[in-house]
């Protein structure tokens, strides 16, 4: 956004200075996120006029494609900041289906209003490329074929990877469509579930050394075909090579949707990822298991990505797949951070040396720098670079939201987390972590509301029950909190020690000491058989009021480079340790800045 920089405006008890980029009320500064400030400028420069949603999106996020929900969240953040500063009533009207209007008189006390504010007629809205939302469903494999689901998802994943490179497309990630690999639902119903305007679907039929692949793009609104094509492709194995078709299919989808591609997008759309069919197949298998997100499947993914790299060491996406897997192993498979994150950084750096345009590699490297390296500046730069390269990459927005929350930048975190939800609306993890951001921001009621909505998608997802237990405790609903934490342990079959520790913490806080001690004994038994992260013991012992022991384990968690340590500054559950000098010393060494 590029308004004239010499203007100062006044409205009600507020003064907005563009030279200083500052809003004040009765002389006291009002904290606004950068995007909330720019939104306010756009509105007050057109007082009592309707500013369309498209125009606001263009002014506040120039050359960046964001969902309308991001604007809605930004308006919410702005209204809340104005109200907290002393605004009586809402200064911003919502005009249904059109945009927003600043309803207060505004005086320009330095400079003048921009020319478009002189009349009540809206200035022409700058033209925006149409942003299409598309889901690529797992292909249907006709006939009895070994690994049919893997082939079906692999074909979809390669197309998702290609199409996601186009700035005018928002493509649902593979994790969002994985559940439909064996579904019998009608494509348009799935499209409505995924909140997209078009669905790409296909069939694969093998006939000896050749495969026949049929593909069609269907409008969700009226079930009408937008484009359809049939391909015959030779294969030197028992399954078709998905890379042999993705260029042609992607190009024709772009043409069918009338996308105006840049030269760079055209180049990336047809650029081969690897010359080795075996490396390509190993990569597809790796992504298939990576998207399942279980300890066993991540180990399989690691093996396949390693095979892909062994076949073609110049295969950048295979190295990125290794990085993506290594950063998840500490969370899902209990692998020690010191054994996993250095490998993640090594793989991500190799991927970026081969192709600096890989948003996935930038994201995994940034995440490792965030939770393991505690290099906050480099981590943020990496997340922002990933989002710049691939605005529709839900994981980049998701992990960046957690980064912002850990830094205490809650308004920015909420906008970014909501954007991640918009990009992957059925993701249980992303929806849960939007609730976690509210929890970190000390907004337990909003957290509870978000988490209860998330459970409507899958009531048996233990991570959501875990988060809900924490939020309920913060809201003063202790017994309900214990119930939810207990359900989380039950649904995880007692295998997740962090959930066990949380349950014990909540039991102790409710005065159910003997039950909390039973949980502690159980954790110690598990620790003798394997390895329980020190942060889990710190969590439970803090709830039991054993401050010295909790701090000892917290220091050990620091030595282990626990991935959860970066959140300890904002977790309400650690409030009883917050004033301890040792706790403050640990926080200072995290370099939160």
C-alpha positions in Angstrom: 0.0 0.0 0.0 1.5 3.4 -1.0 -0.5 6.3 0.4 0.9 9.8 0.6 3.2 9.8 3.6 2.8 13.4 4.8 -0.8 13.1 6.1 -2.2 13.3 9.6 -5.8 12.5 10.3 -8.1 13.0 13.3 -11.3 11.3 14.2 -13.2 11.1 17.5 -10.4 11.1 20.1 -7.9 9.5 17.8 -5.0 10.8 15.7 -3.3 8.8 12.9 0.1 9.9 11.6 1.3 8.4 8.4 4.9 9.8 8.8 5.2 8.0 12.1 2.9 5.1 11.2 1.3 5.6 14.5 -2.3 5.7 15.9 -2.9 7.4 19.2 -5.9 8.0 21.4 -5.9 11.0 23.8 -2.1 11.1 23.2 -1.5 7.5 24.1 -0.3 5.1 21.4 -2.6 2.4 20.2 -1.0 -0.9 19.3 -1.9 -2.1 15.8 -0.5 -4.9 13.6 1.0 -3.5 10.4 -1.9 -4.9 8.3 -4.5 -3.5 10.7 -2.8 -0.1 10.4 -2.9 -0.2 6.6 -6.5 -1.3 6.6 -7.4 1.6 8.8 -5.6 4.1 6.5 -7.5 2.7 3.5 -10.8 3.2 5.3 -10.3 6.6 6.8 -9.0 8.1 3.6 -12.5 7.4 2.3 -14.6 8.3 5.3 -18.3 7.3 5.0 -17.7 5.7 1.7 -17.8 2.0 0.9 -14.5 0.4 0.1 -14.9 -2.9 -1.6 -13.4 -6.1 -0.3 -11.3 -6.6 -3.5 -9.9 -3.1 -3.2 -8.9 -3.6 0.4 -7.3 -6.9 -0.5 -5.3 -5.1 -3.2 -4.3 -2.2 -1.1 -3.3 -4.1 2.1 -1.8 -7.2 0.4 -0.4 -6.0 -2.9 0.7 -8.7 -5.2 -0.2 -11.3 -2.7 -3.2 -13.6 -2.9 -5.0 -14.1 0.4 -8.4 -15.4 1.3 -11.3 -13.1 2.1 -11.4 -14.6 5.6 -8.0 -13.0 6.2 -9.5 -9.6 5.5 -12.4 -10.4 7.8 -10.1 -11.4 10.6 -8.0 -8.2 10.0 -11.2 -6.0 10.4 -12.0 -7.9 13.6 -8.5 -7.2 14.9 -8.8 -3.5 14.0 -12.3 -3.1 15.6 -11.0 -4.8 18.8 -8.0 -2.5 19.0 -10.1 0.6 18.6 -12.6 -0.5 21.2 -9.8 -1.4 23.7 -8.4 2.1 23.1 -11.7 3.9 23.9 -13.8 3.9 20.8 -17.5 4.0 21.7 -19.3 1.8 19.4 -18.0 0.3 16.1 -16.3 2.8 13.8 -16.4 0.3 10.9 -19.6 -0.8 9.2 -19.8 -4.1 7.3 -21.7 -3.7 4.0 -22.9 -7.2 3.2 -21.5 -8.7 -0.1 -19.8 -5.4 -0.9 -17.1 -4.2 1.6 -16.6 -1.9 4.6 -17.2 1.7 5.5 -15.6 4.0 8.1 -18.6 5.7 9.7 -17.0 8.6 11.6 -16.1 12.1 10.3 -12.4 12.4 9.6 -10.3 15.6 9.5 -7.1 15.8 7.5 -5.0 18.2 9.6 -1.8 17.8 7.5 -1.9 17.2 3.8 -5.2 16.4 2.0 -7.4 13.4 1.4 -6.6 11.4 -1.7 -8.6 12.5 -4.8 -11.0 9.5 -4.6 -12.3 10.8 -1.3 -13.7 13.9 -2.8 -16.9 12.3 -4.0 -19.2 9.5 -3.0 -18.5 7.5 -6.1 -16.2 4.6 -5.6 -12.9 4.7 -7.5 -12.5 1.9 -10.1 -11.4 -1.2 -8.3 -8.0 -2.4 -9.6 -8.4 -5.6 -11.6 -7.4 -8.7 -9.8 -6.6 -12.1 -11.4 -9.3 -14.6 -10.5 -8.3 -16.8 -7.6 -9.7 -20.3 -8.2 -9.9 -22.9 -5.5 -9.4 -26.5 -6.7 -9.2 -29.9 -5.1 -7.4 -32.8 -6.8 -8.9 -36.0 -5.6 -7.1 -39.4 -5.4 -7.5 -41.1 -8.8 -9.7 -44.2 -9.1 -7.7 -47.3 -10.1 -9.7 -49.6 -12.2 -9.2 -53.3 -11.9 -7.3 -55.3 -9.2 -4.0 -53.5 -8.7 -1.4 -53.9 -6.0 -0.9 -50.7 -4.1 -4.0 -49.2 -5.7 -4.4 -46.5 -3.0 -0.8 -45.5 -3.2 -1.1 -45.1 -7.0 -4.3 -43.1 -6.6 -2.9 -40.7 -4.1 0.5 -40.5 -5.8 -1.1 -39.3 -9.0 -3.1 -36.7 -7.1 -0.1 -35.6 -5.1 2.1 -34.9 -8.1 -0.6 -32.8 -9.7 -1.2 -30.9 -6.4 2.5 -30.1 -6.3 2.5 -28.8 -9.9 -0.7 -26.8 -9.7 0.2 -25.3 -6.3 2.9 -23.4 -8.0 0.4 -21.2 -9.8 -0.4 -17.9 -8.0 -4.0 -17.8 -9.3 -4.8 -21.2 -7.8 -5.4 -22.2 -4.3 -5.1 -26.0 -4.3 -6.1 -28.1 -1.3 -3.1 -30.1 0.0 -2.7 -33.8 -0.2 -3.4 -34.2 3.5 -6.9 -32.7 2.9 -7.8 -35.2 0.1 -6.2 -38.3 1.5 -9.4 -39.3 3.3 -11.1 -39.6 0.0 -8.8 -42.2 -1.4 -11.4 -45.0 -0.9 -14.5 -42.8 -0.6 -17.6 -43.3 -2.6 -18.9 -39.8 -2.2 -19.9 -37.8 -5.2 -17.1 -35.4 -6.3 -19.3 -32.3 -6.0 -20.2 -33.2 -2.4 -16.5 -33.6 -1.6 -15.8 -30.3 -3.3 -18.4 -28.6 -1.0 -16.8 -30.2 2.0 -13.4 -28.9 0.9 -14.9 -25.5 0.0 -13.6 -25.3 -3.5 -15.1 -24.3 -6.8 -13.7 -27.1 -8.9 -12.6 -30.7 -8.5 -10.1 -32.5 -10.6 -10.7 -36.3 -10.7 -9.4 -39.1 -12.8 -9.2 -42.8 -13.4 -6.2 -45.1 -14.1 -6.5 -48.4 -16.0 -3.4 -50.6 -16.7 -3.2 -52.7 -19.8 0.1 -54.5 -20.0 2.9 -52.0 -20.8 0.5 -49.1 -21.2 -1.8 -47.2 -18.9 -4.9 -45.2 -19.8 -5.6 -42.2 -17.7 -8.8 -40.2 -17.9 -9.0 -36.8 -16.2 -11.8 -34.3 -15.8 -12.3 -31.0 -14.1 -15.8 -30.5 -12.7 -17.5 -27.4 -11.4 -18.8 -27.9 -7.9 -21.6 -25.4 -8.3 -23.5 -27.3 -11.0 -21.6 -30.6 -11.5 -20.8 -29.5 -15.1 -17.5 -30.7 -16.7 -15.1 -27.8 -17.4 -12.6 -29.9 -19.2 -11.9 -33.6 -19.8 -9.1 -35.5 -21.5 -7.9 -39.1 -21.9 -4.2 -40.0 -22.1 -2.4 -43.2 -23.1 1.1 -43.6 -21.6 3.7 -46.3 -21.8 5.0 -47.7 -18.5 8.0 -49.8 -17.7 6.5 -51.0 -14.4 3.3 -52.2 -13.0 2.1 -48.6 -12.4 2.0 -45.5 -14.5 4.7 -42.8 -14.0 2.7 -39.9 -12.6 5.4 -37.5 -13.8 4.9 -38.5 -17.4 1.5 -36.8 -17.4 1.5 -34.0 -14.8 2.9 -31.4 -17.2 0.3 -31.9 -19.8 -2.6 -32.1 -17.4 -1.4 -29.1 -15.4 -1.1 -27.0 -18.5 -4.5 -27.9 -19.7 -6.1 -27.3 -16.4 -4.6 -23.8 -16.3 -5.9 -23.2 -19.8 -9.4 -24.5 -18.9 -9.5 -22.1 -16.0 -8.3 -19.2 -18.2 -5.3 -18.5 -16.0 -2.9 -15.9 -17.1 0.5 -17.4 -16.3 3.7 -15.5 -15.9 6.7 -16.7 -17.8 8.2 -17.9 -14.5 5.1 -20.0 -13.7 5.1 -21.4 -17.2 8.7 -22.5 -16.8 8.2 -24.0 -13.4 5.1 -25.8 -14.6 7.0 -27.8 -17.2 10.4 -28.1 -15.5 11.2 -31.8 -14.9 11.9 -32.6 -11.2 13.9 -35.7 -11.9 15.1 -37.7 -14.9 14.9 -40.9 -12.9 11.6 -42.7 -13.0 12.7 -44.9 -10.0 13.5 -41.8 -8.0 10.1 -40.3 -8.9 8.3 -43.4 -7.8 10.2 -43.5 -4.5 9.4 -39.9 -3.9 5.6 -40.4 -4.6 5.7 -43.3 -2.1 7.4 -41.2 0.4 4.8 -38.4 0.1 2.0 -40.9 0.4 3.3 -42.2 3.8 4.4 -38.7 5.0 0.8 -37.5 4.6 -0.4 -40.2 6.9 1.4 -38.6 9.9 2.0 -41.7 12.1 5.3 -42.8 13.6 5.3 -46.0 11.5 4.4 -44.2 8.3 6.9 -41.4 8.8 9.7 -44.0 9.1 8.5 -45.5 5.8 8.5 -42.1 4.2 12.0 -41.5 5.4 13.1 -44.7 3.7 11.5 -43.9 0.4 12.9 -40.3 0.3 16.3 -41.7 1.0 15.8 -44.1 -1.9 14.8 -41.2 -4.1 17.9 -39.3 -3.2 20.1 -42.4 -3.7 18.7 -42.7 -7.2 19.1 -39.0 -8.0 21.0 -36.8 -5.7 20.1 -33.7 -7.8 16.4 -34.3 -7.0 15.5 -31.2 -4.9 12.1 -32.3 -3.9 13.4 -35.6 -2.5 15.8 -33.7 -0.3 12.8 -31.4 0.7 10.8 -34.6 1.6 13.6 -35.7 3.8 13.6 -32.3 5.6 9.8 -32.4 6.0 10.1 -35.9 7.5 12.9 -35.2 9.9 11.1 -32.2 11.5 8.0 -34.3 12.2 9.8 -37.3 13.7 10.3 -35.7 17.2 6.6 -35.0 17.5 5.1 -38.2 16.0 7.8 -40.8 16.6 9.5 -39.5 19.8 12.8 -39.2 18.1 15.3 -37.1 20.1 15.4 -33.5 18.6 19.3 -33.6 18.5 19.1 -36.7 16.3 16.5 -35.2 13.9 16.6 -31.5 13.4 20.3 -31.3 12.3 19.4 -33.8 9.6 16.4 -31.7 8.7 18.5 -28.6 8.3 21.1 -30.5 6.2 18.4 -31.9 3.8 16.6 -28.5 3.5 19.8 -26.7 2.7 20.6 -29.3 0.0 17.2 -28.9 -1.5 17.5 -25.1 -1.6 21.0 -25.3 -3.1 19.4 -27.2 -5.9 16.2 -25.1 -6.2 15.8 -22.0 -4.0 12.1 -21.7 -5.1 10.9 -24.7 -3.0 8.5 -23.3 -0.4 8.4 -26.7 1.4 12.2 -26.6 2.0 12.1 -23.0 3.2 9.3 -23.9 5.6 11.0 -27.0 7.1 14.3 -25.0 7.5 12.5 -22.1 9.1 10.6 -24.5 11.5 13.9 -26.2 12.5 15.5 -22.8 13.2 12.4 -21.8 15.2 11.9 -24.8 17.5 15.4 -26.2 17.6 17.9 -23.5 16.6 16.1 -20.6 18.4 17.2 -18.4 15.6 14.1 -16.2 15.5 15.2 -13.7 12.9 16.2 -16.4 10.4 13.1 -18.5 11.1 10.8 -15.6 10.4 12.6 -14.7 7.2 12.3 -18.3 6.1 8.6 -18.5 6.8 7.9 -15.3 5.0 9.9 -16.4 2.0 8.0 -19.7 1.8 4.6 -17.8 2.0 5.9 -15.4 -0.7 6.8 -18.3 -3.0 3.6 -20.3 -2.3 0.8 -18.3 -0.6 -1.5 -21.3 -0.7 0.9 -23.5 1.3 -1.1 -24.2 4.4 1.8 -25.7 6.4 3.9 -22.5 6.0 1.1 -20.4 7.3 0.3 -22.9 10.1 3.9 -23.1 11.4 4.4 -19.3 11.0 1.3 -18.7 13.1 2.8 -20.8 15.9 6.0 -18.8 15.6 4.1 -15.6 16.0 2.2 -16.9 19.0 5.4 -18.0 20.7 6.7 -14.4 20.2 3.5 -13.1 21.8 2.4 -11.4 18.5 -1.1 -12.8 19.0 -3.1 -10.6 16.5 -0.8 -11.5 13.7 -0.8 -15.2 14.8 -4.6 -15.3 14.7 -4.8 -13.8 11.2 -2.1 -16.3 10.0 -3.7 -19.3 11.7 -7.1 -18.4 10.2 -5.5 -18.2 6.8 -4.0 -21.7 7.3 -7.5 -23.0 8.2 -8.9 -21.3 5.0 -6.3 -23.1 2.9 -6.9 -26.5 4.5 -10.3 -26.3 6.2 -10.6 -30.0 7.2 -7.2 -30.3 8.8 -7.6 -31.3 12.4 -4.2 -30.2 13.4 -4.5 -26.8 11.8 -8.0 -26.2 13.2 -6.8 -27.3 16.6 -3.8 -25.0 16.5 -6.0 -22.0 15.8 -7.6 -22.9 19.1 -4.2 -23.1 20.7 -3.3 -19.6 19.5 -6.4 -18.3 21.3 -5.3 -20.3 24.4 -1.8 -18.8 24.3 -3.3 -15.3 23.9 -5.3 -15.9 27.1 -8.6 -16.0 25.3 -9.9 -19.4 26.6 -13.6 -18.9 25.7 -12.6 -18.3 22.0 -10.3 -21.3 22.2 -13.0 -23.5 23.6 -15.4 -22.3 20.8 -12.9 -23.1 18.1 -11.9 -26.5 19.6 -15.5 -27.6 20.0 -16.1 -26.7 16.3 -13.0 -28.7 15.4 -14.3 -31.8 17.2 -17.3 -31.8 15.0 -15.0 -32.8 12.2 -13.5 -35.7 14.2 -14.5 -36.3 17.8 -11.9 -38.9 18.2 -8.8 -36.7 17.5 -6.8 -36.8 20.8 -4.8 -33.6 20.1 -7.9 -31.5 20.0 -9.2 -33.1 23.3 -5.8 -32.3 24.8 -6.0 -28.6 23.7 -9.6 -28.4 24.9 -8.6 -29.6 28.3 -6.0 -26.9 28.7 -8.5 -24.2 27.5 -11.2 -25.4 29.9 -8.8 -25.3 32.8 -7.9 -21.7 31.9 -11.6 -20.9 31.8 -12.0 -22.2 35.4 -13.8 -25.4 34.4 -11.5 -27.8 36.1 -13.5 -31.0 36.1 -14.5 -30.7 32.4 -10.8 -30.1 31.7 -9.8 -33.3 33.4 -12.5 -35.2 31.5 -11.2 -33.9 28.1 -7.5 -34.6 29.0 -8.5 -38.1 30.1 -10.3 -38.7 26.8 -7.1 -37.5 24.9 -5.1 -40.2 26.8 -7.7 -42.8 26.1 -7.9 -42.0 22.4 -4.1 -42.1 22.0 -4.1 -45.5 23.7 -1.8 -44.1 26.4 1.1 -43.9 24.0 1.6 -40.1 24.0 3.4 -39.1 27.1 2.7 -35.4 26.7 -1.0 -36.1 26.9 -0.4 -38.3 30.0 1.5 -35.5 31.6 -1.2 -32.9 30.9 -3.8 -35.2 32.4 -1.7 -35.6 35.5 -1.1 -31.8 35.7 -4.9 -31.1 35.6 -5.6 -33.8 38.2 -3.0 -32.3 40.5 -4.4 -28.8 40.0 -7.9 -30.1 41.0 -6.5 -31.5 44.2 -6.7 -35.1 43.1 -3.1 -35.7 44.2 -3.1 -39.5 44.5 -4.3 -39.9 40.9 -1.7 -37.4 39.7 1.0 -39.4 41.5 -0.2 -42.5 39.7 0.3 -40.7 36.4 3.8 -39.7 37.5 4.6 -43.3 38.4 3.4 -44.4 35.0 5.6 -41.9 33.2 8.6 -43.1 35.2 7.9 -46.7 34.2 7.6 -45.7 30.5 10.9 -43.7 30.9 12.7 -46.8 32.1 11.5 -48.6 29.0 12.3 -45.8 26.6 12.6 -42.1 26.7 10.1 -39.6 28.1 10.9 -36.0 27.2 12.0 -33.9 30.1 9.4 -31.3 29.3 6.6 -33.8 30.0 8.0 -34.3 33.6 8.3 -30.6 34.0 4.6 -30.2 33.0 3.3 -32.7 35.4 5.6 -31.7 38.4 4.6 -28.0 37.9 1.0 -29.0 38.3 1.9 -31.0 41.5 3.6 -27.9 43.0 7.0 -29.5 43.0 8.7 -26.3 41.7 12.3 -27.4 42.2 11.9 -30.7 40.4 9.9 -29.0 37.6 12.7 -26.5 37.1 15.3 -29.2 37.1 13.4 -31.0 34.3 12.9 -27.7 32.5 16.6 -27.2 32.4 17.1 -30.7 31.1 14.5 -30.0 28.4 16.6 -27.0 27.4 19.6 -29.3 27.1 17.6 -31.7 25.0 16.5 -28.8 22.7 12.9 -29.8 23.3 10.6 -28.6 20.5 8.1 -27.4 23.0 10.4 -25.1 25.0 9.8 -22.2 22.7 6.2 -22.1 23.8 6.9 -22.1 27.6 6.9 -18.3 27.6 3.3 -18.1 26.6 1.8 -21.3 28.0 -0.6 -20.4 30.9 0.0 -23.9 32.3 3.5 -22.8 33.4 2.3 -19.6 35.1 3.3 -20.9 38.6 6.9 -21.1 37.5 7.0 -17.8 35.7 8.4 -15.7 38.6 11.2 -18.2 39.5 14.7 -16.8 38.6 15.6 -20.2 37.0 12.6 -20.0 34.7 13.4 -16.5 33.8 17.0 -17.5 33.1 15.9 -20.2 30.7 13.6 -17.9 28.9 16.4 -15.3 28.5 18.6 -18.0 26.9 15.9 -18.8 24.4 16.6 -15.4 22.9 12.9 -14.5 22.4 13.8 -10.9 21.9 
